[in-house]
């Protein structure tokens, strides 16, 4: 019997970095950590690392990592974890042979296709995008997609997470946690759902993103939140975002050295705080546009950087959450499809384990419901390329080929269409919800719909008809009280 996670299983990945390349990058990062150090603005992290043998300069907040300390701490990061759903049906094994996709949480605006304009995101967009994500078959993880403008700044993270817990049965990823109190509140909510903090330490129904600051810096409040996540064994997605040519060297290799050093420094801090706490090597890397200074998330260089970061994650035996969709395109259309298709195809061929960005445009700042549908289609196609291809007696169909024979000759006249096996097997072919496959005359008769118009129609249908299996009412009420108390 197949499971939800089976649709995301991919074959053994290809690689672009040799062992010599990865070793050279790793050794360079270790040297940076030992000689230059990492500026860590979290006292809790500095204290934990000092106890583990790191060299801490409290006057500058710079921590230097002797190589043996880094190696010892990195050895205790779990190599494999399971990102759990509210229901076990949606559990996601992080084992190096699956490729999962999540929404992203950076949106401040929403694209309105009817008026061809943008509006500010609101809380209803969290609810609607969560419903969409619950429905779409190739969305594996839901991350609250926008910063709702109608919710106070100091509570929007926990309010959005409450909506996510209520609506989505899939794994929930928290983004933008900027204070340890926010982390504590989210842990209380997740604990209510699974039956207590001890159960949460075993069943990871949520994970949390903590970003580094390039070059070679860890933010104070975000890292303090990381220490809270570590105490509860909530998986921390360590997200480096070094931009080649601005916050890292302009070479791909130099960018990865900076990112690798930052990522390992936070992983070490997490292990120094709570040995064995789960962490993911997450990277959303980019290069600068030399003409404008703008970030280029979905550039060819950006795609390569995320693939290289993924391979460095596997080099240090960490689960990987490197890269994802998130086109530079300002509107749904050709550019977003080209860029996101290349990203998704690469992620399946290289087995990048968690990839974010479904549905967001303009460097992950604009939510588009049409793009969510289009990206779901893109991911579904990419996963076909990444699947294992069984070559067995059953799939070779030698007996059937002999029986059907040559075109136009014999009893079956060389036609496989009427065979029972064909009827069963064609159901496994990928079918698009967006792109037209019917003949031209039929497409014209249906109104000559563009891909974006078809995606808009599908998104409207989902929001009108899909009714998620909501969280238990009593648990939801307890979550509401937690949010109310925290907001005060």
N, C-alpha and C positions, 0 to 999 in steps of 0.2 A: 504494500500500500504506500503510495507516495504521500509526502508531507508538504506543507507550505514551503519549507526551506529547500526541498528537492528542486523546485523550479529555478533556484539560484545556484545550483551546483555546477561547477565548471571543471574542465579537465586540467591536467597538470600544466602550470603556466610556463610560458616562454620567459626569457630574461634578456635584458639589454646590457646589464653590468656583469663583467666577469668577476670571479672571486678575487682576483688581484685588484680590480677597481674598488670593490666593496671594502676590502681590507685597507686600502690606501685612504679611502674616505673616513672609515671608522678610526683609524690611527690618527688622522689629522684632527678629527673632532676630539678625541681623547687628549691630544696635546693642547688644543685650545682650552679645554676644560681645566687642564692641570696648570697651564702657564698664564693664560689670560684670565680665566675664571668666568663665572656667570654672576651678574648682579641680581640678587634675590631680595625683593622688598618685603618678603614675608618672614617675620621673626620665628614663627612656628616652624617653617621649613628650614631656616638657618639653624635653629636649635637642634632639630632632628638630624640634619646633616653633620653638624659639629659632633654630636654624640656618635655618629657612624664613622668619624675619622676625617671628614672634610676640614679644610682650613678656612676659617671664617674671619673676615675683617669687618667688625661691627661698625667701624667708622664709615666705611664705604659701602657696606652690605654686599661686598664681593665675596663669593665663595669659590675656592679653588679645590678641584677634585683630583687627588692622587689617583693614578690609574688603577691601583689595586682596590681602592674604595669604589670607584665607578663599576669595575668588573664584578665586585662582590654584590653590590646593590642590584645591578642589572640582572644578575643570575636569579634573583628571587621574583622577577616579574612573571606572572603566569603566561605560558606560551599560548594556551588555548582557553577560551572562555565561551559561555553561552549567553547571548543577549536574549533575555526571556520576554515573551509577550504576556499580556494579561492572562491569556489562555495559552496553554502549552502548545497548542496547534501552531502558534506563531513564534515558537522558540527558534533562534538563529544560531547555529554552531559556528563559532569563529575558529576554523580549523585549517585555513589555507586553501580550501577547495570550494568555497562559496563566494559569491559576489553579490552583495546586498546594496540596496539603494534607499536613500532617505531624502526627505525634504530638507530645506535649509531654514535658518532662523533669522536672516538678516534683513528681511523685507521691511521697508518703511512705507512703500506705496503699492497700489494695486492697479493693474492695467484694465481699463474699461474698453472693450473692443467696439462697443456701439458708438462711443464718442471719440475713439482713437485718442484717449487721453488718460492721465493718471489721477488717482485720488489717494488721500491718506488712508493707510490701513487702520482697521478698527477691530474690536474683539470678535465681531461676527465673522471676520475673515479667518480667525483661528478656528472657530467652530466649523465653518464651511470647508476649509482646507483639511481639517481633521477628518471630516466625512468623506471628502474626496480620497484622501490617503487610505482610509479604511476600505474603500471600494476598489481602488486601482490594484490590479493583481501583481504588478511588478514594483510597487512601493513596499519595501520591507519594514521600514522604520518611520515613525512620525516624529518630527521635530517641529514645535510650534513655529510657523513659517514667517510671522511678521511681528513687528513691535506695534501693538495696538495704540493708536493715538488717543483713544478715549479711556485709557486706563492710566492711573498715576504712575509716573516713572519708577517710583520706589517699590511698586508692587506688580508691575506688568509681567515679570517673569513667573512669579508664583501663580498669578491669576491665569495666565496662558497654560501653565502646566496642569492646573486643575481641570481646565477644559479638555486638554489632551487626554488626561487620565479618564475622564468621564466618557469620552467618545471613542477613542481608538483601542482596539484589541491588540494592536501590534506593539512592539517595543517602542519606548518613548525615550528620545534623546533631548536633554536640556541644553540650551545654548544661552550664552550671554549672562551666566551667573557671575555677578560682579561683587558679591559680598558673602562672607561665610554664613550670615544669618539666613540668606536665601537658600543656601545649600541645606541648612538644618531643617528649614520648613519643608523643602521638597522631600527630604529623607523621611520626615514624619508622615507626609502624605503617602509616599510609596510604601511605608511600613504598614499603614492602615490597610492598604489593598492586599498585601501578601500575608498579613497576620503577625507583624512584629518585626523589630529590627534584626533579630537573629535569623529570621526567615529571609529578610532582604539581603543579608550577607551571603546567603546561599543561592537565592533566586533573583537575578539581576533584571528586574522589570524596567529599570531605567538606567541610563548612563548619562554622563555629564561632560560637556566640552569645557576645557580650560585652555585659553590661548596663551602662547608665549609672546614676548615682545622682542622683535628683532631690531638690532642685533644683540644677542647674548644677555637678555634681561627677562626676569620673571616678575610680573605685576604683583603688588602686595595683596590686595583684597581677593583677586582671582586665585592666587596661589594659596591664600588662607582658606578659601573655599575648597581648593583641591585637597587640603589636609583634612577638612571635614568629610569630604567624599571618601578619602582613604580610610578614615576611621570606620566608616560604615561599609566599606568594601563595595561601594558603588563604582563601576568602571569609569575611569577618567579618560576621555578622549583628548590627548595632549595635541593641541593643534598649533603647529608652527605655520607662520604666514609670511616668511621672508620673501621680499620682492627683489629679484635679481637686478642689480644696477642701482638699488636704492638702499635697502637694508641688508644686503648681502653683496658679495662680489657678483659681477655680471656674468661670470661663467656658470654653467650648469653645475659643475663639480664644486665650485666654491660656494654656491648657494646651498648645496646639500650638506657641506661641512658645517655651515652655520646652523642650519635646521637640525642636523643630527646632534650637535652639541646641546642646543636648547632643549630638544626633546628628551635626550638622556638625562639632562640635569633635573627636569621635573619628574621624570620616572624615578630617578634616584631619590629625590625628596619624598615621593610617595612611599617608596619602599623603606626609607629610613624612618618614616612616621609609622607605617603599618606594614610589616613584612608580609608579602604575598598578596597585597591589595591589587586588584586587577587594573590594568592601564592599557590603553590603545595608542599606538604610534600614529597620530593623525596629522596630516599635512595638507594645507591648501596653498600651494606655492604658485608663484607667478613671476612675470618679468615686467619691466617698465616699458611703456611706449616711448621710444626716444624722441618722438615729435612733440608729445603733449605731457609726458610725465604720468600718464594714467596707468592704472593697473591693467594687466592683460591676463585674465584668469584662464581663458580657454584658448590661448595661443598655442601653437605647436610646442614652443619652449615650455609653457606652463604645463601642458600635458606630459611632456617628457620629465619635467621636474617631479611631478607627482608619482609617476611610475618609478623613478629612481628612489624617491622617498619610501615607496612601498617595498622596494627590494632591500633598502637599508633596514626597514622594520623587520623583515624576515631574517636579515643577517644577524640581528640581535635577539631573534626569537620572540618578537612581540606581535600581538594581533595588529592588523593594519587598518587604518581608516584614512587612507591617503587619496585625496583628489575627489572628483565628482563633477557633476554638471554645473551650470552656472554661466551661461553664455554672456558675452559682452554685448549681445544684441539688445537694442532698446525696445524692440517690439517682437511679438511672436512672428516667425517667418523663416525665410531662407537661411539667414545667418545663424539663428539659434539652432536650426535643424542640422546644419553642417557642423557647427562646433560641438554640439551635444552628441551627435552621432560618432564623431571621432573619439570623444572622451569615453563614451559608453563602450565602443568597440575595444578600445585599449584596455579598459578596466576588466572586461571579460577575458581577453587574451592573456593578460598579465595577472589575473586573479586578485585584483585589488578588492579587499574584503568589504569595506564599507565606503560607499560613494554618495556624497550629499548633493543637494541642489535641485531636485525635481521641482519644476514649476517656477523657478526664479530666473529673472532676466537682469540685464544691466549690472553684471558682476554681483549677482545675488542680492540686489536691493529692491527689485520689483516683482511682486507675485502676479502670475498670470494663470488663471484657471485653465485657459486654453493650452498653455504651455505644459501644465501638469499632465493633461491628456496626451499631448504630443510626446512628451518625455517618457511617459509610460510605454508608448508605442516604440520609441527608439530603444529603450532598455530591453523590451521584449525581443526585438530583432537582434540586438547585440548578444543576448544570452544564447540565442540559437547558434551563433558563431563560437561561443565558448563551451558549449556542451561536449561531453564525451560522446564519441560516435561508436556505438557498438557494432563490431564486425563479428557476427556469429553465424552459425548454421541457419538460424531463424531469419536473420536480417539479410543474408546473402540471397535467400530465396531461389537457390539453384533449381530445385524441383519445380517450383512454380514457373520459372523462366522456360524450362524444358517443356512443361505442359502447355503454356500459352503459345509458345513457338514464334514463327516468323509472321510479320505483318501480312495480312491478306490470305494466309494459308492455314489450313487445318480447321478443326472444330471451333476453336476460340479465336482464330484469325488475328492473333497477335495483339489482343487488347486486354489490358489488366484491370480496366475500370470496374468490371462486374465481379471481380474476385472478392470473397469475404475478407481476406487479409487486407486488401486495399481499402475497403470500407472502414475497417478499424484503424488502419494506420494513418490515413489522410486526416483523421481528426486531430492528430498531433501536430499538423502543420501550423505555423504561425499565421494568424489572421489579424489584420489591422482594424482598429476602430476608427482610424482617421483617413488613411489613404484609399482612394478608389481603385478597385480591381476589376470592375465590370467593364464591358465594351463601351466605346465612346458614345454611341447613341443612347444607351441606358443612362450614362453619366449626365448627358445633356438633358434627358427627360427628367432626371431628378433635380435639376436646377443648377448644374455646373458648379457645385459647391467647391470652394477652395478648401485646402487642408485646415486652415485656421477656422473657417466657418464650420466645418465638420467637427472640429475639436470643441468649439464653443457650444455647438448643439449637444455634444456628448456631455460636456461639463454641466450644462443646464439640466440635462436629464438626470445625471447623478444627484445633483443637489435637490432636485424635486422628488426623486423616487427612492434613493438609498436611505434606509433607516438602520443605523448602526446598532449593535447590541450594547446598550449603555451600561456603564458601571452600576453595580448594585446601589439602590437609592439610599440605603442607610449609610453605606461607606461614602457615597458622594456627599451626603449631608455632613459627615464628620470631616471630610476634606474641606467643605465650605467653612466650617468653624475654624479649622486650622488657618485657612487663608485669612479669614476675618480677624483672628487674633494677631496674626503676623502683620497685617496691614495697619493695625493700631500702633 
